[in-house]
């Protein structure tokens, strides 16, 4: 990874479908460049839908497999537990859990 630039992507209930598209597009862009990192903020979500968890799993798998940083911020309580159960526990950054 030449440039550790971190791109923050907030997920919001009112615009979740669009935000998940942004997450996928940003991951694809980082993969094409072969550099950077992604930090997804889930703090404004009341609950994590299966679609959201699937998008996070996809992005983490693509990023980790290609040397791109990936983290989830703002996961607390039930959201942190759901992420941990789905195998995303190591992606939860400080301030979560």
Phi and psi in radians as a Rosetta constraint file:
Dihedral C 1 N 2 CA 2 C 2 CIRCULARHARMONIC -1.367 0.35
Dihedral N 2 CA 2 C 2 N 3 CIRCULARHARMONIC -0.703 0.35
Dihedral C 2 N 3 CA 3 C 3 CIRCULARHARMONIC -2.157 0.35
Dihedral N 3 CA 3 C 3 N 4 CIRCULARHARMONIC 1.967 0.35
Dihedral C 3 N 4 CA 4 C 4 CIRCULARHARMONIC -1.402 0.35
Dihedral N 4 CA 4 C 4 N 5 CIRCULARHARMONIC 0.478 0.35
Dihedral C 4 N 5 CA 5 C 5 CIRCULARHARMONIC -1.014 0.35
Dihedral N 5 CA 5 C 5 N 6 CIRCULARHARMONIC 2.218 0.35
Dihedral C 5 N 6 CA 6 C 6 CIRCULARHARMONIC -1.786 0.35
Dihedral N 6 CA 6 C 6 N 7 CIRCULARHARMONIC 2.228 0.35
Dihedral C 6 N 7 CA 7 C 7 CIRCULARHARMONIC -1.800 0.35
Dihedral N 7 CA 7 C 7 N 8 CIRCULARHARMONIC 2.162 0.35
Dihedral C 7 N 8 CA 8 C 8 CIRCULARHARMONIC -1.663 0.35
Dihedral N 8 CA 8 C 8 N 9 CIRCULARHARMONIC 2.303 0.35
Dihedral C 8 N 9 CA 9 C 9 CIRCULARHARMONIC -2.193 0.35
Dihedral N 9 CA 9 C 9 N 10 CIRCULARHARMONIC 1.856 0.35
Dihedral C 9 N 10 CA 10 C 10 CIRCULARHARMONIC -1.434 0.35
Dihedral N 10 CA 10 C 10 N 11 CIRCULARHARMONIC 2.382 0.35
Dihedral C 10 N 11 CA 11 C 11 CIRCULARHARMONIC -1.795 0.35
Dihedral N 11 CA 11 C 11 N 12 CIRCULARHARMONIC 2.303 0.35
Dihedral C 11 N 12 CA 12 C 12 CIRCULARHARMONIC -2.237 0.35
Dihedral N 12 CA 12 C 12 N 13 CIRCULARHARMONIC 2.402 0.35
Dihedral C 12 N 13 CA 13 C 13 CIRCULARHARMONIC -0.925 0.35
Dihedral N 13 CA 13 C 13 N 14 CIRCULARHARMONIC -0.751 0.35
Dihedral C 13 N 14 CA 14 C 14 CIRCULARHARMONIC -1.245 0.35
Dihedral N 14 CA 14 C 14 N 15 CIRCULARHARMONIC -0.289 0.35
Dihedral C 14 N 15 CA 15 C 15 CIRCULARHARMONIC -2.401 0.35
Dihedral N 15 CA 15 C 15 N 16 CIRCULARHARMONIC 0.589 0.35
Dihedral C 15 N 16 CA 16 C 16 CIRCULARHARMONIC -1.088 0.35
Dihedral N 16 CA 16 C 16 N 17 CIRCULARHARMONIC -0.755 0.35
Dihedral C 16 N 17 CA 17 C 17 CIRCULARHARMONIC -1.023 0.35
Dihedral N 17 CA 17 C 17 N 18 CIRCULARHARMONIC -0.785 0.35
Dihedral C 17 N 18 CA 18 C 18 CIRCULARHARMONIC -1.126 0.35
Dihedral N 18 CA 18 C 18 N 19 CIRCULARHARMONIC -0.775 0.35
Dihedral C 18 N 19 CA 19 C 19 CIRCULARHARMONIC -1.085 0.35
Dihedral N 19 CA 19 C 19 N 20 CIRCULARHARMONIC -0.645 0.35
Dihedral C 19 N 20 CA 20 C 20 CIRCULARHARMONIC -1.200 0.35
Dihedral N 20 CA 20 C 20 N 21 CIRCULARHARMONIC -0.596 0.35
Dihedral C 20 N 21 CA 21 C 21 CIRCULARHARMONIC -1.134 0.35
Dihedral N 21 CA 21 C 21 N 22 CIRCULARHARMONIC -0.711 0.35
Dihedral C 21 N 22 CA 22 C 22 CIRCULARHARMONIC -1.081 0.35
Dihedral N 22 CA 22 C 22 N 23 CIRCULARHARMONIC -0.728 0.35
Dihedral C 22 N 23 CA 23 C 23 CIRCULARHARMONIC -1.026 0.35
Dihedral N 23 CA 23 C 23 N 24 CIRCULARHARMONIC -0.860 0.35
Dihedral C 23 N 24 CA 24 C 24 CIRCULARHARMONIC -1.109 0.35
Dihedral N 24 CA 24 C 24 N 25 CIRCULARHARMONIC -0.734 0.35
Dihedral C 24 N 25 CA 25 C 25 CIRCULARHARMONIC -1.159 0.35
Dihedral N 25 CA 25 C 25 N 26 CIRCULARHARMONIC -0.692 0.35
Dihedral C 25 N 26 CA 26 C 26 CIRCULARHARMONIC -1.162 0.35
Dihedral N 26 CA 26 C 26 N 27 CIRCULARHARMONIC -0.724 0.35
Dihedral C 26 N 27 CA 27 C 27 CIRCULARHARMONIC -1.072 0.35
Dihedral N 27 CA 27 C 27 N 28 CIRCULARHARMONIC -0.772 0.35
Dihedral C 27 N 28 CA 28 C 28 CIRCULARHARMONIC -1.080 0.35
Dihedral N 28 CA 28 C 28 N 29 CIRCULARHARMONIC -0.700 0.35
Dihedral C 28 N 29 CA 29 C 29 CIRCULARHARMONIC -1.123 0.35
Dihedral N 29 CA 29 C 29 N 30 CIRCULARHARMONIC -0.777 0.35
Dihedral C 29 N 30 CA 30 C 30 CIRCULARHARMONIC -1.084 0.35
Dihedral N 30 CA 30 C 30 N 31 CIRCULARHARMONIC -0.686 0.35
Dihedral C 30 N 31 CA 31 C 31 CIRCULARHARMONIC -1.147 0.35
Dihedral N 31 CA 31 C 31 N 32 CIRCULARHARMONIC -0.709 0.35
Dihedral C 31 N 32 CA 32 C 32 CIRCULARHARMONIC -1.135 0.35
Dihedral N 32 CA 32 C 32 N 33 CIRCULARHARMONIC -0.691 0.35
Dihedral C 32 N 33 CA 33 C 33 CIRCULARHARMONIC -1.324 0.35
Dihedral N 33 CA 33 C 33 N 34 CIRCULARHARMONIC -0.472 0.35
Dihedral C 33 N 34 CA 34 C 34 CIRCULARHARMONIC 1.286 0.35
Dihedral N 34 CA 34 C 34 N 35 CIRCULARHARMONIC 0.448 0.35
Dihedral C 34 N 35 CA 35 C 35 CIRCULARHARMONIC -2.721 0.35
Dihedral N 35 CA 35 C 35 N 36 CIRCULARHARMONIC 2.923 0.35
Dihedral C 35 N 36 CA 36 C 36 CIRCULARHARMONIC 1.779 0.35
Dihedral N 36 CA 36 C 36 N 37 CIRCULARHARMONIC -2.911 0.35
Dihedral C 36 N 37 CA 37 C 37 CIRCULARHARMONIC -2.860 0.35
Dihedral N 37 CA 37 C 37 N 38 CIRCULARHARMONIC 2.814 0.35
Dihedral C 37 N 38 CA 38 C 38 CIRCULARHARMONIC -2.219 0.35
Dihedral N 38 CA 38 C 38 N 39 CIRCULARHARMONIC 2.309 0.35
Dihedral C 38 N 39 CA 39 C 39 CIRCULARHARMONIC -2.110 0.35
Dihedral N 39 CA 39 C 39 N 40 CIRCULARHARMONIC 2.057 0.35
Dihedral C 39 N 40 CA 40 C 40 CIRCULARHARMONIC -1.772 0.35
Dihedral N 40 CA 40 C 40 N 41 CIRCULARHARMONIC 2.192 0.35
Dihedral C 40 N 41 CA 41 C 41 CIRCULARHARMONIC -1.738 0.35
Dihedral N 41 CA 41 C 41 N 42 CIRCULARHARMONIC 1.998 0.35
Dihedral C 41 N 42 CA 42 C 42 CIRCULARHARMONIC -1.856 0.35
Dihedral N 42 CA 42 C 42 N 43 CIRCULARHARMONIC 0.202 0.35
Dihedral C 42 N 43 CA 43 C 43 CIRCULARHARMONIC -1.093 0.35
Dihedral N 43 CA 43 C 43 N 44 CIRCULARHARMONIC -0.456 0.35
Dihedral C 43 N 44 CA 44 C 44 CIRCULARHARMONIC -1.574 0.35
Dihedral N 44 CA 44 C 44 N 45 CIRCULARHARMONIC -0.032 0.35
Dihedral C 44 N 45 CA 45 C 45 CIRCULARHARMONIC -1.466 0.35
Dihedral N 45 CA 45 C 45 N 46 CIRCULARHARMONIC 2.306 0.35
Dihedral C 45 N 46 CA 46 C 46 CIRCULARHARMONIC -1.267 0.35
Dihedral N 46 CA 46 C 46 N 47 CIRCULARHARMONIC -0.626 0.35
Dihedral C 46 N 47 CA 47 C 47 CIRCULARHARMONIC -2.625 0.35
Dihedral N 47 CA 47 C 47 N 48 CIRCULARHARMONIC 2.760 0.35
Dihedral C 47 N 48 CA 48 C 48 CIRCULARHARMONIC -1.717 0.35
Dihedral N 48 CA 48 C 48 N 49 CIRCULARHARMONIC 1.977 0.35
Dihedral C 48 N 49 CA 49 C 49 CIRCULARHARMONIC -1.267 0.35
Dihedral N 49 CA 49 C 49 N 50 CIRCULARHARMONIC 2.867 0.35
Dihedral C 49 N 50 CA 50 C 50 CIRCULARHARMONIC -1.100 0.35
Dihedral N 50 CA 50 C 50 N 51 CIRCULARHARMONIC -0.588 0.35
Dihedral C 50 N 51 CA 51 C 51 CIRCULARHARMONIC -1.122 0.35
Dihedral N 51 CA 51 C 51 N 52 CIRCULARHARMONIC -0.708 0.35
Dihedral C 51 N 52 CA 52 C 52 CIRCULARHARMONIC -1.154 0.35
Dihedral N 52 CA 52 C 52 N 53 CIRCULARHARMONIC -0.806 0.35
Dihedral C 52 N 53 CA 53 C 53 CIRCULARHARMONIC -1.101 0.35
Dihedral N 53 CA 53 C 53 N 54 CIRCULARHARMONIC -0.705 0.35
Dihedral C 53 N 54 CA 54 C 54 CIRCULARHARMONIC -1.087 0.35
Dihedral N 54 CA 54 C 54 N 55 CIRCULARHARMONIC -0.729 0.35
Dihedral C 54 N 55 CA 55 C 55 CIRCULARHARMONIC -1.152 0.35
Dihedral N 55 CA 55 C 55 N 56 CIRCULARHARMONIC -0.705 0.35
Dihedral C 55 N 56 CA 56 C 56 CIRCULARHARMONIC -1.136 0.35
Dihedral N 56 CA 56 C 56 N 57 CIRCULARHARMONIC -0.742 0.35
Dihedral C 56 N 57 CA 57 C 57 CIRCULARHARMONIC -1.087 0.35
Dihedral N 57 CA 57 C 57 N 58 CIRCULARHARMONIC -0.758 0.35
Dihedral C 57 N 58 CA 58 C 58 CIRCULARHARMONIC -1.077 0.35
Dihedral N 58 CA 58 C 58 N 59 CIRCULARHARMONIC -0.856 0.35
Dihedral C 58 N 59 CA 59 C 59 CIRCULARHARMONIC -1.096 0.35
Dihedral N 59 CA 59 C 59 N 60 CIRCULARHARMONIC -0.755 0.35
Dihedral C 59 N 60 CA 60 C 60 CIRCULARHARMONIC -1.104 0.35
Dihedral N 60 CA 60 C 60 N 61 CIRCULARHARMONIC -0.760 0.35
Dihedral C 60 N 61 CA 61 C 61 CIRCULARHARMONIC -1.077 0.35
Dihedral N 61 CA 61 C 61 N 62 CIRCULARHARMONIC -0.804 0.35
Dihedral C 61 N 62 CA 62 C 62 CIRCULARHARMONIC -1.124 0.35
Dihedral N 62 CA 62 C 62 N 63 CIRCULARHARMONIC -0.775 0.35
Dihedral C 62 N 63 CA 63 C 63 CIRCULARHARMONIC -1.169 0.35
Dihedral N 63 CA 63 C 63 N 64 CIRCULARHARMONIC -0.904 0.35
Dihedral C 63 N 64 CA 64 C 64 CIRCULARHARMONIC -1.074 0.35
Dihedral N 64 CA 64 C 64 N 65 CIRCULARHARMONIC -0.610 0.35
Dihedral C 64 N 65 CA 65 C 65 CIRCULARHARMONIC -1.251 0.35
Dihedral N 65 CA 65 C 65 N 66 CIRCULARHARMONIC -0.211 0.35
Dihedral C 65 N 66 CA 66 C 66 CIRCULARHARMONIC -2.214 0.35
Dihedral N 66 CA 66 C 66 N 67 CIRCULARHARMONIC 0.345 0.35
Dihedral C 66 N 67 CA 67 C 67 CIRCULARHARMONIC 1.263 0.35
Dihedral N 67 CA 67 C 67 N 68 CIRCULARHARMONIC 0.394 0.35
Dihedral C 67 N 68 CA 68 C 68 CIRCULARHARMONIC -1.768 0.35
Dihedral N 68 CA 68 C 68 N 69 CIRCULARHARMONIC 2.314 0.35
Dihedral C 68 N 69 CA 69 C 69 CIRCULARHARMONIC -1.181 0.35
Dihedral N 69 CA 69 C 69 N 70 CIRCULARHARMONIC 2.564 0.35
Dihedral C 69 N 70 CA 70 C 70 CIRCULARHARMONIC -2.568 0.35
Dihedral N 70 CA 70 C 70 N 71 CIRCULARHARMONIC 2.295 0.35
Dihedral C 70 N 71 CA 71 C 71 CIRCULARHARMONIC -2.560 0.35
Dihedral N 71 CA 71 C 71 N 72 CIRCULARHARMONIC 2.708 0.35
Dihedral C 71 N 72 CA 72 C 72 CIRCULARHARMONIC -2.067 0.35
Dihedral N 72 CA 72 C 72 N 73 CIRCULARHARMONIC 2.254 0.35
Dihedral C 72 N 73 CA 73 C 73 CIRCULARHARMONIC -1.989 0.35
Dihedral N 73 CA 73 C 73 N 74 CIRCULARHARMONIC 2.657 0.35
Dihedral C 73 N 74 CA 74 C 74 CIRCULARHARMONIC 1.413 0.35
Dihedral N 74 CA 74 C 74 N 75 CIRCULARHARMONIC 0.200 0.35
Dihedral C 74 N 75 CA 75 C 75 CIRCULARHARMONIC -1.503 0.35
Dihedral N 75 CA 75 C 75 N 76 CIRCULARHARMONIC 2.084 0.35
Dihedral C 75 N 76 CA 76 C 76 CIRCULARHARMONIC -2.298 0.35
Dihedral N 76 CA 76 C 76 N 77 CIRCULARHARMONIC 2.831 0.35
Dihedral C 76 N 77 CA 77 C 77 CIRCULARHARMONIC 0.920 0.35
Dihedral N 77 CA 77 C 77 N 78 CIRCULARHARMONIC -2.181 0.35
Dihedral C 77 N 78 CA 78 C 78 CIRCULARHARMONIC -1.088 0.35
Dihedral N 78 CA 78 C 78 N 79 CIRCULARHARMONIC -0.614 0.35
Dihedral C 78 N 79 CA 79 C 79 CIRCULARHARMONIC -1.131 0.35
Dihedral N 79 CA 79 C 79 N 80 CIRCULARHARMONIC -0.769 0.35
Dihedral C 79 N 80 CA 80 C 80 CIRCULARHARMONIC -1.126 0.35
Dihedral N 80 CA 80 C 80 N 81 CIRCULARHARMONIC -0.686 0.35
Dihedral C 80 N 81 CA 81 C 81 CIRCULARHARMONIC -1.135 0.35
Dihedral N 81 CA 81 C 81 N 82 CIRCULARHARMONIC -0.740 0.35
Dihedral C 81 N 82 CA 82 C 82 CIRCULARHARMONIC -1.108 0.35
Dihedral N 82 CA 82 C 82 N 83 CIRCULARHARMONIC -0.740 0.35
Dihedral C 82 N 83 CA 83 C 83 CIRCULARHARMONIC -1.130 0.35
Dihedral N 83 CA 83 C 83 N 84 CIRCULARHARMONIC -0.695 0.35
Dihedral C 83 N 84 CA 84 C 84 CIRCULARHARMONIC -1.142 0.35
Dihedral N 84 CA 84 C 84 N 85 CIRCULARHARMONIC -0.768 0.35
Dihedral C 84 N 85 CA 85 C 85 CIRCULARHARMONIC -1.077 0.35
Dihedral N 85 CA 85 C 85 N 86 CIRCULARHARMONIC -0.542 0.35
Dihedral C 85 N 86 CA 86 C 86 CIRCULARHARMONIC -1.542 0.35
Dihedral N 86 CA 86 C 86 N 87 CIRCULARHARMONIC 0.026 0.35
Dihedral C 86 N 87 CA 87 C 87 CIRCULARHARMONIC 1.619 0.35
Dihedral N 87 CA 87 C 87 N 88 CIRCULARHARMONIC 0.211 0.35
Dihedral C 87 N 88 CA 88 C 88 CIRCULARHARMONIC -1.801 0.35
Dihedral N 88 CA 88 C 88 N 89 CIRCULARHARMONIC 0.188 0.35
Dihedral C 88 N 89 CA 89 C 89 CIRCULARHARMONIC -0.998 0.35
Dihedral N 89 CA 89 C 89 N 90 CIRCULARHARMONIC -0.665 0.35
Dihedral C 89 N 90 CA 90 C 90 CIRCULARHARMONIC -1.248 0.35
Dihedral N 90 CA 90 C 90 N 91 CIRCULARHARMONIC -0.275 0.35
Dihedral C 90 N 91 CA 91 C 91 CIRCULARHARMONIC -1.499 0.35
Dihedral N 91 CA 91 C 91 N 92 CIRCULARHARMONIC -0.221 0.35
Dihedral C 91 N 92 CA 92 C 92 CIRCULARHARMONIC -1.278 0.35
Dihedral N 92 CA 92 C 92 N 93 CIRCULARHARMONIC 2.153 0.35
Dihedral C 92 N 93 CA 93 C 93 CIRCULARHARMONIC -1.552 0.35
Dihedral N 93 CA 93 C 93 N 94 CIRCULARHARMONIC 2.939 0.35
Dihedral C 93 N 94 CA 94 C 94 CIRCULARHARMONIC -0.882 0.35
Dihedral N 94 CA 94 C 94 N 95 CIRCULARHARMONIC 2.499 0.35
Dihedral C 94 N 95 CA 95 C 95 CIRCULARHARMONIC 1.703 0.35
Dihedral N 95 CA 95 C 95 N 96 CIRCULARHARMONIC -0.192 0.35
Dihedral C 95 N 96 CA 96 C 96 CIRCULARHARMONIC -1.766 0.35
Dihedral N 96 CA 96 C 96 N 97 CIRCULARHARMONIC -2.970 0.35
